[in-house]
Amino acid sequence: MNSIFTYMFLGLSLAAPVGPVNAAQLDTGIKNGFFHAWIFGIGALTADTIYMVMVYVGVAHVIELPFIKTLLWLFGCFVLTYTGIENLLTLHKIELDMRFGRNIPLRRSLISGFFMSLLNPLTILFWLGIYGSILAETAESSTQNQILLYSMAVISGILIWDLTMAFLSSGARRFLSTGVLKGISVVSSLSMIGFGIYFGMEAYKVLF
């Protein structure tokens, strides 16, 4: 049980640092409420699980090919920059959303979270690096069932963080003023644009 809680805490710790996915989830919660933020997190977690499986079955080396890396940097640049700019352009809707609510399908938040994480090079580098190292170390002294259990514990930790982010963002939506919410949304959007520019620069380095 101690090992399980250790891996849950690991997943929680790894999900907590501010990044483009967290910024986008926070923005989603502020604009659309708890369920949209939570479903966004589920979409991101689905992409994380895919990468975990790829590392586990040993096909993650494909992602390390220069051509694939360049595509991922470019896709990440496009998705994050586009999302950040779109969020900035819809800041004026926050006040209207607070008054009247928005009728946005949950599947849109699910798909956004999935592709935001799937095309985020930082997510890929994390699963190749950190999770790959953890898996290699754990495999030496654990059975396959134990490895699966520990991996599920990591996912549980990430899921706990997603719920926390959803509560925080929806709580901010209820208790903070429209001006503060707009300020948080601006910071989140600029963070996504900043990461997008960084990914674009990395793609440029690989190409040239």
C-alpha positions as CSV (number, residue, x, y, z in Angstrom):
1,M,0.0,0.0,0.0
2,N,2.9,2.4,0.7
3,S,4.2,1.8,-2.8
4,I,0.8,2.5,-4.3
5,F,0.4,5.8,-2.4
6,T,4.0,6.7,-3.4
7,Y,3.1,6.2,-7.1
8,M,-0.2,8.1,-6.7
9,F,1.8,11.0,-5.1
10,L,4.2,10.8,-8.0
11,G,1.3,11.1,-10.6
12,L,-0.1,14.0,-8.6
13,S,3.3,15.7,-8.4
14,L,4.0,15.3,-12.1
15,A,0.6,16.7,-13.1
16,A,0.8,19.7,-10.9
17,P,3.5,21.9,-12.6
18,V,2.1,24.7,-14.7
19,G,2.1,23.8,-18.4
20,P,-0.1,24.4,-21.5
21,V,-2.5,21.6,-20.5
22,N,-3.1,23.0,-17.0
23,A,-3.4,26.5,-18.4
24,A,-6.0,25.4,-20.9
25,Q,-7.9,23.4,-18.3
26,L,-8.0,26.4,-16.0
27,D,-9.3,28.6,-18.8
28,T,-11.9,26.0,-19.7
29,G,-13.2,25.8,-16.1
30,I,-13.4,29.6,-15.8
31,K,-15.4,30.0,-19.0
32,N,-17.5,26.8,-19.0
33,G,-17.6,25.4,-15.4
34,F,-16.6,22.3,-13.5
35,F,-17.8,19.5,-15.8
36,H,-16.1,21.0,-18.9
37,A,-12.8,21.4,-17.0
38,W,-13.1,17.9,-15.6
39,I,-13.9,16.4,-19.0
40,F,-11.0,18.4,-20.5
41,G,-8.8,16.7,-17.9
42,I,-10.2,13.3,-18.8
43,G,-9.4,13.9,-22.5
44,A,-5.8,14.9,-21.6
45,L,-5.5,11.8,-19.3
46,T,-6.7,9.6,-22.2
47,A,-3.7,10.9,-24.3
48,D,-1.4,10.3,-21.3
49,T,-2.6,6.7,-21.1
50,I,-1.9,6.1,-24.8
51,Y,1.7,7.3,-24.3
52,M,2.0,5.1,-21.1
53,V,1.0,2.1,-23.2
54,M,3.4,3.0,-25.9
55,V,6.3,3.2,-23.4
56,Y,5.1,-0.1,-21.8
57,V,5.0,-2.1,-25.1
58,G,8.3,-0.6,-26.3
59,V,7.2,1.3,-29.3
60,A,7.9,4.8,-27.9
61,H,11.3,4.9,-29.8
62,V,9.3,5.8,-32.9
63,I,8.6,9.2,-31.4
64,E,12.3,9.9,-31.1
65,L,12.7,9.9,-34.9
66,P,13.7,13.4,-36.1
67,F,10.8,13.6,-38.6
68,I,8.2,12.6,-36.0
69,K,9.7,15.0,-33.4
70,T,9.5,17.9,-35.9
71,L,5.9,17.1,-36.7
72,L,5.1,17.0,-33.0
73,W,6.8,20.3,-32.3
74,L,5.0,21.9,-35.3
75,F,1.6,20.5,-34.3
76,G,2.1,21.6,-30.7
77,C,3.1,25.1,-31.9
78,F,-0.1,25.4,-34.0
79,V,-2.5,24.0,-31.4
80,L,-1.2,26.0,-28.5
81,T,-0.8,29.3,-30.4
82,Y,-4.2,29.0,-32.0
83,T,-5.9,28.1,-28.7
84,G,-4.2,30.9,-26.8
85,I,-5.1,33.5,-29.4
86,E,-8.7,32.2,-29.6
87,N,-9.0,32.5,-25.8
88,L,-7.8,36.1,-25.9
89,L,-10.3,37.0,-28.6
90,T,-13.2,35.5,-26.6
91,L,-12.3,37.3,-23.3
92,H,-15.3,39.6,-23.7
93,K,-17.6,36.5,-23.5
94,I,-16.7,35.7,-19.9
95,E,-19.1,38.3,-18.5
96,L,-21.9,37.0,-20.8
97,D,-21.0,33.4,-19.8
98,M,-21.3,34.3,-16.1
99,R,-24.8,35.7,-16.7
100,F,-26.3,33.4,-19.2
101,G,-24.1,30.3,-19.4
102,R,-22.7,28.7,-22.6
103,N,-24.3,25.8,-24.3
104,I,-21.1,24.0,-25.4
105,P,-21.1,20.2,-25.9
106,L,-18.9,18.3,-23.4
107,R,-17.4,16.3,-26.2
108,R,-15.7,19.5,-27.4
109,S,-13.9,19.9,-24.1
110,L,-13.0,16.2,-24.2
111,I,-11.6,16.4,-27.7
112,S,-9.7,19.7,-26.8
113,G,-8.1,18.1,-23.8
114,F,-7.2,14.9,-25.7
115,F,-5.4,16.7,-28.6
116,M,-3.9,19.4,-26.3
117,S,-2.1,16.6,-24.4
118,L,-1.5,14.3,-27.4
119,L,0.2,17.0,-29.5
120,N,2.1,18.5,-26.5
121,P,5.8,17.7,-26.9
122,L,6.3,18.2,-23.2
123,T,3.8,15.4,-22.5
124,I,5.7,13.1,-24.9
125,L,9.1,14.0,-23.4
126,F,7.7,13.4,-19.9
127,W,6.4,9.9,-20.7
128,L,9.5,8.9,-22.6
129,G,11.8,10.3,-20.0
130,I,10.4,10.1,-16.5
131,Y,7.8,7.3,-16.9
132,G,10.3,5.3,-19.1
133,S,12.9,5.5,-16.4
134,I,10.4,4.6,-13.7
135,L,9.2,1.6,-15.7
136,A,12.8,0.4,-16.3
137,E,13.6,0.6,-12.6
138,T,10.4,-0.9,-11.4
139,A,10.6,-3.8,-13.9
140,E,13.8,-5.1,-12.3
141,S,12.0,-5.9,-9.0
142,S,8.3,-6.2,-9.8
143,T,6.0,-8.5,-11.6
144,Q,3.8,-7.4,-14.6
145,N,0.8,-7.2,-12.4
146,Q,2.6,-4.9,-9.9
147,I,3.8,-2.7,-12.8
148,L,0.2,-2.4,-14.0
149,L,-0.9,-1.6,-10.5
150,Y,1.7,1.1,-10.1
151,S,0.9,2.6,-13.5
152,M,-2.8,2.8,-12.4
153,A,-1.7,4.5,-9.2
154,V,0.2,7.1,-11.3
155,I,-3.0,7.6,-13.4
156,S,-5.1,8.0,-10.2
157,G,-2.7,10.7,-9.0
158,I,-3.2,12.6,-12.3
159,L,-6.9,12.1,-12.1
160,I,-6.9,13.6,-8.6
161,W,-5.1,16.7,-9.9
162,D,-7.6,17.0,-12.7
163,L,-10.4,17.1,-10.2
164,T,-8.6,19.6,-8.1
165,M,-8.1,21.9,-11.2
166,A,-11.7,21.5,-12.1
167,F,-12.8,22.5,-8.6
168,L,-10.4,25.5,-8.4
169,S,-11.4,26.9,-11.8
170,S,-15.1,26.4,-11.3
171,G,-14.8,27.9,-7.8
172,A,-13.0,30.9,-9.2
173,R,-15.8,31.2,-11.7
174,R,-18.3,31.5,-8.8
175,F,-16.4,33.7,-6.3
176,L,-14.1,36.0,-8.2
177,S,-15.0,39.1,-10.1
178,T,-15.3,39.2,-13.9
179,G,-12.2,41.4,-14.0
180,V,-10.1,38.9,-12.0
181,L,-11.4,36.0,-14.1
182,K,-10.4,37.9,-17.3
183,G,-6.9,38.5,-15.8
184,I,-6.5,34.8,-15.1
185,S,-7.7,33.9,-18.6
186,V,-5.2,36.3,-20.1
187,V,-2.3,34.8,-18.1
188,S,-3.4,31.3,-19.1
189,S,-3.8,32.3,-22.8
190,L,-0.4,34.0,-22.9
191,S,1.2,31.0,-21.2
192,M,-0.2,28.8,-24.0
193,I,1.0,31.2,-26.7
194,G,4.4,31.3,-25.0
195,F,4.7,27.5,-25.1
196,G,3.5,27.5,-28.7
197,I,6.3,29.9,-29.7
198,Y,8.8,27.7,-27.8
199,F,7.6,24.6,-29.6
200,G,7.9,26.5,-32.9
201,M,11.5,27.5,-32.1
202,E,12.3,23.9,-31.3
203,A,10.9,22.7,-34.6
204,Y,13.0,25.4,-36.4
205,K,16.1,24.1,-34.6
206,V,15.4,20.6,-35.8
207,L,14.7,21.7,-39.4
208,F,17.6,24.1,-39.7
